[in-house]
Amino acid sequence: MNNDLNNDGVIDEDEMEIVKERWETKRKIVWLCTFGMFLFGFLITGVAFTDISPEKFAVLGEMFGWIFFGFTSVIGAYFGFSAYSAKVK
């Protein structure tokens, strides 16, 4: 990964700070997705103990499945890009 953002051949402190802030933001998004997965897991467990109709539970189950897929996709992309950027250096 090229950290020289203005292509002058020198990596300044400002450029390194921008790169660090980008990765920190990505880490925060991954933590948010991880907590979201746990939250939806507890939500599914809580809904399972209510007297909800099977049809509504099936719709909720499908929706939660897509939410989990979205969360895991974000987390997987973060780890993939992290591994790729470490390998490229």
N, C-alpha and C positions, 0 to 999 in steps of 0.2 A: 504494500500500500504506500502510495506516495504522500508523504506528509508535507511536501513543499507546495503550499496552496497557491502561491503567486508565481510559481515557476521561475524563480530567480536563482536557483541553485543552492540557496542557503535556507536552512530551516530555523526560523526565528523563534523566540520565546512565545510571541503572540500566536504563531501557527501551532506550536506544540500545545498551547493552552486551549486553542479551538478544538484540536483533535481530542484532548483529554475531556473537554466538556461534552463533545459528541458521544464518546464512549460512556461517560457517566450517565448521560441521558438514556442511552440504550440500556444500561444496567438497571436504571430505575423502571423502565418500561417492562423489562423481564421480571423484576420483583413484583410489579403490579399484576402481571399475568399470573405469576405463581400464587400470589395471595388470592387472586380471583378464582383460580382453579379450586383452591381449598374452600373458599366461600361458597362456590356453586356446589361443591361436593357435600358440604353441610346442608345447603339448601335442598338438595335432592333427597338427602336422608330425612330432613324435616318434613318435606312434602310427602314422603312415602308413609309416614305415620299418621297422616290426616285421612279423613274420609272423602278423598277426592275420587271422582269417577274414573274408571279405567281409561276412557277415551281422552279425558283431559290430561291424565298422567302420561299417556302415550305421546300426546302433542308436546308436553313439557319435556319428556325424555328426549324427543327428537331435537328440540330446540337446545337443550343443554348439551347434547352431543355435538352440535355445530359450534357452540360456544367453547367447549373443550378443544375441539379441533382448531379453532382460531387461536386460543391461548397457546396450545402446544406448537402451532406453526410459528408464532412469534418467538417463542423460546428456542425452538430448533434453528430458526434462521439466525438468531443472535449467536448461538454456539457455532454454527457453521461459518458465519462471517468472521467470528473471532479466531477460529482455527485457520481459516484461509489467510487472514491478515497476518497471523503469526508465522505462517509458512512462507509467505511471499517475501518477507523481510530478508 
